[in-house]
């Protein structure tokens, strides 16, 4: 069974049970690009916006009670996720999001008709544009919904990133007395405590948490009421305040009207800034993942200073092989976010005059980046960082036999002499300490003081408190 719907381009058959309408079906046929779905967070945010707009229009007397209440009920159901499957569009589409807006308008109109006891498609009674989209435009509804969806989605990412920070903090404390060789350019440098390395990783994550908190205020500025280009055409001056107040209640967000509605309609730089902070975080996460893979490498022919938890067999041909698959996943998730950021940047730059028509690809990539980072952080925290262990003997062995500790001798024997000792250590496969003592360059007591690797990782009082009691 099918019903016939029409728009100004003509008639089209719509499946009788469908809540979407003719404009949605046209768009679905036009834009078959990614095969992906519209993010649920955006659909739900649109439901909230439609609900707030309808309440405002009812309060101002533009919608009668019965019709308004039916639209509000339908919008609430959209916001609750009950009609996600009825949004049949591809995320990448022309029209600045008009197709998404109309898909939701048609769902709400047809559901409202059903609530009122009428047949779907009877738009003379409840119309997707005239009634559901009253005092609105795609150009203020979509940017508003994107901001709401982003704010709500970011909360999950903050929670996941906090988990990573907490796990790193735990390892910082657990490994604080583990001495190992630090490395620069993959060559021996000077000693460092493993806890110090994990503490540095934690700092990088914490910086992201501060950065994302700092951008939330800008995201709460919405342009609802701007209508087509920011001039507020077709919207009652009281409408903005009424709709905004209701939207604050339904979302729990401290939303406010942007001080320049034209700016809020034209420009999408806020999304570039959010994406940039996600990109920065992804870059830091990938670096941490790279370090963990290196420190775990081996087990016999690599660094093997730490052990990443084994979560699955690593090879289809090599028995017993275990790979660092969780850090590898983090790397790839980070690459996806970096690519998304480039797309968002190009799309924002492509805005022209009073509107950025590339909004669909901006929101698709932005929400995907947040989702990918959220999931990757949760997995990273619980399936990797939480259960990392250390190979103490391996770490101390590298320290004992590394020429890197010769750097500490520079102030005492001079750079040139220290170079000679380093070369001889490598050439003769003897420790720095052995050569210094054999050649009477420094007495044993002084050498022990200078080459105390713990003291080298934190000179002064802070380092001395870590010295063994017998020292």
For each residue, the residues with C-beta under 8 A, 3 or more apart:
1: 15 16 17
2: 13 14 15 16
3: 13 14 16 119 120 121
4: 11 12 13 14 121
5: 11 12 14 21 22 121 123
6: 10 11 12 22
7: 10 12 22 23 26
8:
9: 26
10: 6 7
11: 4 5 6 22
12: 4 5 6 7 22 25 26
13: 2 3 4
14: 2 3 4 5 18 20 21 22 25 120 121
15: 1 2 18
16: 1 2 3 120
17: 1
18: 14 15 21 86 110 120
19: 83 86 106 107 110 111 120
20: 14 24 25 86 87 88 103 106 107 110
21: 5 14 18 24 25 102 106 109 110 121 123 128
22: 5 6 7 11 12 14 25 26 106
23: 7 26 27 99 102 103 106 128
24: 20 21 27 28 87 88 89 99 102 103 106
25: 12 14 20 21 22 28 29 88
26: 7 9 12 22 23 29 30
27: 23 24 30 31 89 93 95 99 102 103
28: 24 25 31 32 88 89 90
29: 25 26 32
30: 26 27 93 94
31: 27 28 89 90 92 93 94 99
32: 28 29 35 90
33: 90 91 92 93
34: 90 91 92 364
35: 32 90
36: 90 91 364
37: 40 84 87 91
38: 42 43 87 89 91 100 103
39: 42 43 91 149 363 364 367 368 371
40: 37 43 44 81 84
41: 44 45 149 152 153 367
42: 38 39 45 46 100 145 146 149 363 367
43: 38 39 40 46 47 78 81 83 84 87 104
44: 40 41 47 48 78 79 80 81 149
45: 41 42 48 49 79 144 145 146 148 149 152 251
46: 42 43 49 50 78 100 101 104 141 142 145
47: 43 44 50 51 75 76 77 78 79 80 104 108
48: 44 45 51 52 75 79 145 148 247 250 251
49: 45 46 52 53 136 141 144 145 148 224 247
50: 46 47 53 54 71 75 78 104 105 108 132 141
51: 47 48 54 55 72 75 76 79 246 250
52: 48 49 55 56 224 243 244 246 247 250
53: 49 50 56 57 134 135 136 141 224 239 243
54: 50 51 57 58 63 68 71 72 75 132 134
55: 51 52 58 59 68 72 242 243 246
56: 52 53 59 60 135 238 239 242 243 246
57: 53 54 60 62 63 68 134 135 239
58: 54 55 61 62 63 64 65 68 72
59: 55 56 242
60: 56 57 236 238 239 242
61: 58
62: 57 58 134 135 236
63: 54 57 58 67 68 71 131 134
64: 58 67 68
65: 58 68 69
66: 69 70 116
67: 63 64 70 71 112 116 125 126 131
68: 54 55 57 58 63 64 65 71 72
69: 65 66 72 73
70: 66 67 73 74 112 113 115 116 126
71: 50 54 63 67 68 74 75 108 109 112 126 131 132
72: 51 54 55 58 68 69 75 76
73: 69 70 76 77 111 112 115
74: 70 71 77 78 107 108 109 111 112 115
75: 47 48 50 51 54 71 72 78 79 108
76: 47 51 72 73 79 80
77: 47 73 74 80 82 83 111
78: 43 44 46 47 50 74 75 81 82 83 104 107 108 111
79: 44 45 47 48 51 75 76 250
80: 44 47 76 77
81: 40 43 44 78 84
82: 77 78
83: 19 43 77 78 86 87 107 111
84: 37 40 43 81 87
85:
86: 18 19 20 83 103 107
87: 20 24 37 38 43 83 84 100 103 104 107
88: 20 24 25 28 103
89: 24 27 28 31 38 93 99 100 103
90: 28 31 32 33 34 35 36 93
91: 33 34 36 37 38 39 360 361 363 364
92: 31 33 34 360 361 364
93: 27 30 31 33 89 90 97 99 100 360
94: 30 31 357
95: 27 98 99 138 357 360
96: 138 139 142 355 356 357 358 359 360
97: 93 100 101 138 141 142 359 360 363
98: 95 101 102 138
99: 23 24 27 31 89 93 95 102 103
100: 38 42 46 87 89 93 97 103 104 138 142 360
101: 46 97 98 104 105 133 136 138 141 142
102: 21 23 24 27 98 99 105 106 128 129 133 138
103: 20 23 24 27 38 86 87 88 89 99 100 106 107
104: 43 46 47 50 78 87 100 101 107 108
105: 50 101 102 108 109 128 129 132 133
106: 19 20 21 22 23 24 102 103 109 110 128
107: 19 20 74 78 83 86 87 103 104 110 111
108: 47 50 71 74 75 78 104 105 111 112 128 132
109: 21 71 74 105 106 112 113 123 126 127 128 131 132
110: 18 19 20 21 106 107 113 114 120 121
111: 19 73 74 77 78 83 107 108 114 115
112: 67 70 71 73 74 108 109 115 116 126 131 132
113: 70 109 110 116 118 119 120 121 122 125 126
114: 110 111 117 118 120
115: 70 73 74 111 112
116: 66 67 70 112 113 125 126
117: 114
118: 113 114 122 125 126
119: 3 113 122
120: 3 14 16 18 19 110 113 114
121: 3 4 5 14 21 110 113
122: 113 118 119 125 126
123: 5 21 109 126 127 128
124: 127
125: 67 113 116 118 122
126: 67 70 71 109 112 113 116 118 122 123 131 132
127: 109 123 124 130 131 132
128: 21 23 102 105 106 108 109 123 131 132 133
129: 102 105 132 133
130: 127 133 134
131: 63 67 71 109 112 126 127 128 134
132: 50 54 71 105 108 109 112 126 127 128 129
133: 101 102 105 128 129 130 136 137 141
134: 53 54 57 62 63 130 131
135: 53 56 57 62 225 227 234 235 236 239
136: 49 53 101 133 140 141 224 227 235
137: 133 140 141 226 227 228
138: 95 96 97 98 100 101 102 141 142
139: 96 142 143 226 227 228 229 265 355
140: 136 137 143 144 223 224 225 226 227 261 264 265
141: 46 49 50 53 97 101 133 136 137 138 144 145 224
142: 46 96 97 100 101 138 139 145 146 359 363
143: 139 140 146 147 222 223 264 265 268 359
144: 45 49 140 141 147 148 222 223 224 247
145: 42 45 46 48 49 141 142 148 149
146: 42 45 142 143 149 150 271 359 362 363 366
147: 143 144 150 151 219 220 221 222 255 270
148: 45 48 49 144 145 151 152 222 247 251 253 255
149: 39 41 42 44 45 145 146 152 153 363 367
150: 146 147 153 154 219 271 274 366 367 370
151: 147 148 154 155 216 219 220 251 253
152: 41 45 148 149 155 251 253
153: 41 149 150 156 157 367 370 371 374
154: 150 151 157 158 212 216 219 274 370
155: 151 152 158 159
156: 153 159 160 370 374
157: 153 154 160 161 212 370 373 374 377
158: 154 155 161 162 209 212 213
159: 155 156 162 163 374
160: 156 157 163 164 373 374 375 377 378 381
161: 157 158 164 165 205 208 209 212 281 373 377
162: 158 159 165 166 209
163: 159 160 166 167 377 378 381 382
164: 160 161 167 168 205 285 377 380 381 385
165: 161 162 168 169 202 205 206 209
166: 162 163 169 170 381
167: 163 164 170 171 381 382 385 386
168: 164 165 171 172 198 199 201 202 205 385
169: 165 166 172 173 199 202
170: 166 167 173 174 386
171: 167 168 174 175 195 198 385 388
172: 168 169 175 176 195 196 198 199 202
173: 169 170 176 195
174: 170 171 195
175: 171 172 178 193 194 195 197 198 390
176: 172 173 193 194 195 196
177: 193 195 466
178: 175 193 194 195 390 392 395
179: 191 192 193 194 395 396 399 453 454 457
180: 191 192 193 194 197 305 395 396 398 399
181: 188 189 190 191 192 395 398 399 402 404
182: 189 190 191 192 404
183: 186 187 188 189
184: 187 189
185:
186: 183
187: 183 184
188: 181 183 398 402 403 404
189: 181 182 183 184 192 404 407
190: 181 182 404 405 407 408 456
191: 179 180 181 182 399 404 405 453 454 456 457
192: 179 180 181 182 189 196 197 457
193: 175 176 177 178 179 180 196 197 454 457 458
194: 175 176 178 179 180 197 198 305 306 390 395
195: 171 172 173 174 175 176 177 178 198 199
196: 172 176 192 193 199 200 457 458
197: 175 180 192 193 194 200 201 291
198: 168 171 172 175 194 195 201 202
199: 168 169 172 195 196 202 203
200: 196 197 203 204
201: 168 197 198 204 205 288 291
202: 165 168 169 172 198 199 205 206
203: 199 200 206 207
204: 200 201 207 208 284 287 288
205: 161 164 165 168 201 202 208 209 281 284 285
206: 165 202 203 209 210
207: 203 204 210 211 284
208: 161 204 205 211 212 277 280 281 284
209: 158 161 162 165 205 206 212 213
210: 206 207 213 214
211: 207 208 214 215 277 280 281
212: 154 157 158 161 208 209 215 216 274 277 281
213: 158 209 210 216
214: 210 211 217
215: 211 212 218 219 270 273 274 277
216: 151 154 212 213 219 220
217: 214 220 221
218: 215 221 270 273
219: 147 150 151 154 215 216 270 274
220: 147 151 216 217 253 254 255 256
221: 147 217 218 255 256 257 258 259 264 270
222: 143 144 147 148 244 247 255 256 257 258 264
223: 140 143 144 226 230 257 258 261 264 265
224: 49 52 53 136 140 141 144 240 243 244 247 257
225: 135 140 232 235 239 240 243 244 257 261
226: 137 139 140 223 229 230 231 232 261 262 264 265
227: 135 136 137 139 140 230 231 232 233 234 235
228: 137 139 231 233 265 354
229: 139 226 233 262 265 266 354 355
230: 223 226 227 260 261 262 263 264 265 266 354
231: 226 227 228 261 262
232: 225 226 227 235 237 240 261
233: 227 228 229
234: 135 227
235: 135 136 225 227 232 239 240
236: 60 62 135 239
237: 232 240
238: 56 60 241 242
239: 53 56 57 60 135 225 235 236 242 243
240: 224 225 232 235 237 243 244 257
241: 238 244 245 257
242: 55 56 59 60 238 239 245 246
243: 52 53 55 56 224 225 239 240 246 247
244: 52 222 224 225 240 241 247 248 255 256 257
245: 241 242 248 249
246: 51 52 55 56 242 243 249 250
247: 48 49 52 144 148 222 224 243 244 250 251 253 255
248: 244 245 251 252 253 254 255
249: 245 246 252
250: 48 51 52 79 246 247
251: 45 48 148 151 152 247 248 255
252: 248 249
253: 148 151 152 220 247 248
254: 220 248
255: 147 148 220 221 222 244 247 248 251
256: 220 221 222 244
257: 221 222 223 224 225 240 241 244 261
258: 221 222 223 261 263 264
259: 221
260: 230 263 264
261: 140 223 225 226 230 231 232 257 258 264 265
262: 226 229 230 231 265 266 354
263: 230 258 260 266 267
264: 140 143 221 222 223 226 230 258 260 261 267
265: 139 140 143 223 226 228 229 230 261 262 354 355
266: 229 230 262 263 351 353 354 355 356
267: 263 264 270 351 356
268: 143 271 272 347 348 351 356 358 359 362
269: 272 273 348
270: 147 215 218 219 221 267 273 274
271: 146 150 268 274 275 344 348 362 363 366
272: 268 269 275 276 344 345 348
273: 215 218 269 270 276 277
274: 150 154 212 215 219 270 271 277 278 366
275: 271 272 278 279 340 341 344 345 365 366 369
276: 272 273 279 280 341
277: 208 211 212 215 273 274 280 281
278: 274 275 281 282 337 340 341 369 370 373
279: 275 276 282 283 337 338 341
280: 208 211 276 277 283 284
281: 161 205 208 211 212 277 278 284 285 337 373
282: 278 279 285 286 333 334 335 337 338 369 373
283: 279 280 286 287 334 338
284: 204 205 207 208 280 281 287 288
285: 164 205 281 282 288 289 330 333 334 373 376 377 380
286: 282 283 289 290 330 331 334 335
287: 204 283 284 290 291
288: 201 204 284 285 291 292 330
289: 285 286 292 293 327 328 330 331 334 380
290: 286 287 293 294 327 331
291: 197 201 287 288 294 295
292: 288 289 295 296 306 308 324 327 384 388
293: 289 290 296 297 324 327 328
294: 290 291 297 302 303
295: 291 292 303 305 306
296: 292 293 302 303 304 305 306 307 308 324
297: 293 294 302 303 304
298: 301 302 303 304
299: 302 304
300: 304
301: 298
302: 294 296 297 298 299
303: 294 295 296 297 298 394
304: 296 297 298 299 300 307 391 394
305: 180 194 295 296 390 391 394 395 398
306: 194 292 295 296 388 389 390 391
307: 296 304 388 389 390 391
308: 292 296 324 326 327 384 388
309: 326 383 384 386 387 388
310: 322
311: 325 326 383 384
312: 322 325
313: 321 322
314: 318 321 322 323 325
315: 318 319 321 323
316:
317:
318: 314 315 321
319: 315
320:
321: 313 314 315 318
322: 310 312 313 314
323: 314 315 328
324: 292 293 296 308 327 328
325: 311 312 314 328 329
326: 308 309 311 329 330 379 380 383 384
327: 289 290 292 293 308 324 330 331 380 384
328: 289 293 323 324 325 331 332
329: 325 326 332 333 376 379 380
330: 285 286 288 289 326 327 333 334 376 379 380
331: 286 289 290 327 328 334 335
332: 328 329 335 336
333: 282 285 329 330 336 337 372 373 375 376
334: 282 283 285 286 289 330 331 337 338 376
335: 282 286 331 332 338 339
336: 332 333 339 340 368 369 372
337: 278 279 281 282 333 334 340 341 369 372 373
338: 279 282 283 334 335 341 342
339: 335 336 342 343
340: 275 278 336 337 343 344 365 366 368 369
341: 275 276 278 279 337 338 344 345 365 369
342: 338 339 345 346
343: 339 340 346 347 361 365
344: 271 272 275 340 341 347 348 361 362 365 366
345: 272 275 341 342 348 349
346: 342 343 349 350
347: 268 343 344 350 356 358 359 361 362 365
348: 268 269 271 272 344 345 351 356 358 362
349: 345 346
350: 346 347 356 357 358
351: 266 267 268 348 355 356 357 358
352: 355 356 357
353: 266
354: 228 229 230 262 265 266
355: 96 139 229 265 266 351 352
356: 96 266 267 268 347 348 350 351 352 359 362
357: 94 95 96 350 351 352
358: 96 268 347 348 350 351 361 362
359: 96 97 142 143 146 268 347 356 362 363
360: 91 92 93 95 96 97 100 363 364
361: 91 92 343 344 347 358 364 365
362: 146 268 271 344 347 348 356 358 359 365 366
363: 39 42 91 97 142 146 149 271 359 360 366 367
364: 34 36 39 91 92 360 361 367 368
365: 275 340 341 343 344 347 361 362 368 369
366: 146 150 271 274 275 340 344 362 363 369 370
367: 39 41 42 149 150 153 363 364 370 371
368: 39 336 340 364 365 371 372
369: 275 278 282 336 337 340 341 365 366 372 373
370: 150 153 154 156 157 278 366 367 373 374
371: 39 153 367 368 374 375
372: 333 336 337 368 369 375 376
373: 157 160 161 278 281 282 285 333 337 369 370 376 377
374: 153 156 157 159 160 370 371 377 378
375: 160 333 371 372 378 379
376: 285 329 330 333 334 372 373 379 380
377: 157 160 161 163 164 285 373 374 380 381
378: 160 163 374 375 381 382
379: 326 329 330 375 376 382 383 384
380: 164 285 289 326 327 329 330 376 377 383 384 385
381: 160 163 164 166 167 377 378 384 385 386
382: 163 167 378 379 386
383: 309 311 326 379 380 386 387
384: 292 308 309 311 326 327 379 380 381 387 388
385: 164 167 168 171 380 381 388
386: 167 170 309 381 382 383
387: 309 383 384
388: 171 292 306 307 308 309 384 385
389: 306 307
390: 175 178 194 305 306 307 395
391: 304 305 306 307 394 395
392: 178 395 396
393: 396 397
394: 303 304 305 391 397 398
395: 178 179 180 181 194 305 390 391 392 398 399
396: 179 180 392 393 399 400
397: 393 394 400 401
398: 180 181 188 305 394 395 401 402
399: 179 180 181 191 395 396 402 405 453
400: 396 397 431
401: 397 398 431
402: 181 188 398 399 405
403: 188 406 421 422 425 426 432
404: 181 182 188 189 190 191 407
405: 190 191 399 402 408 432 451 453 456
406: 403 409 418 421 422 425 432
407: 189 190 404 410 418
408: 190 405 411 450 451 456
409: 406 412 413 417 418 421 432 436 442 450 451
410: 407 413 414 415 418
411: 408
412: 409 442 446 450
413: 409 410 417 418 421 441 442
414: 410 417 418
415: 410 418 419
416: 419 420
417: 409 413 414 420 421 441
418: 406 407 409 410 413 414 415 421 422
419: 415 416 422 423
420: 416 417 423 424
421: 403 406 409 413 417 418 424 425 432 435 436 441
422: 403 406 418 419 425 426 432
423: 419 420 426 427
424: 420 421 427 428 430 435
425: 403 406 421 422 428 429 430 431 432 435
426: 403 422 423 429
427: 423 424
428: 424 425 435
429: 425 426
430: 424 425 434 435
431: 400 401 425 434 435
432: 403 405 406 409 421 422 425 435 436 451
433: 436 437 447 451
434: 430 431 437 438
435: 421 424 425 428 430 431 432 438 439 441
436: 409 421 432 433 439 441 442 447
437: 433 434 440 441 442 444 447
438: 434 435
439: 435 436
440: 437 443
441: 413 417 421 435 436 437
442: 409 412 413 436 437 446 447 450
443: 440 446 447
444: 437 447 448
445: 448 449
446: 412 442 443 449 450
447: 433 436 437 442 443 444 450 451
448: 444 445 451 452
449: 445 446 452 455
450: 408 409 412 442 446 447
451: 405 408 409 432 433 447 448 456
452: 448 449 455 456 467 471
453: 179 191 399 405 456 457
454: 179 191 193 457 458 463 466 467
455: 449 452 458 459 463 464 467
456: 190 191 405 408 451 452 453 459 463
457: 179 191 192 193 196 453 454 463
458: 193 196 454 455 462 463 466
459: 455 456 462 463
460: 463 464
461: 464 465
462: 458 459 465 466
463: 454 455 456 457 458 459 460 466 467
464: 455 460 461 467
465: 461 462
466: 177 454 458 462 463
467: 452 454 455 463 464 471
468: 471
469:
470:
471: 452 467 468
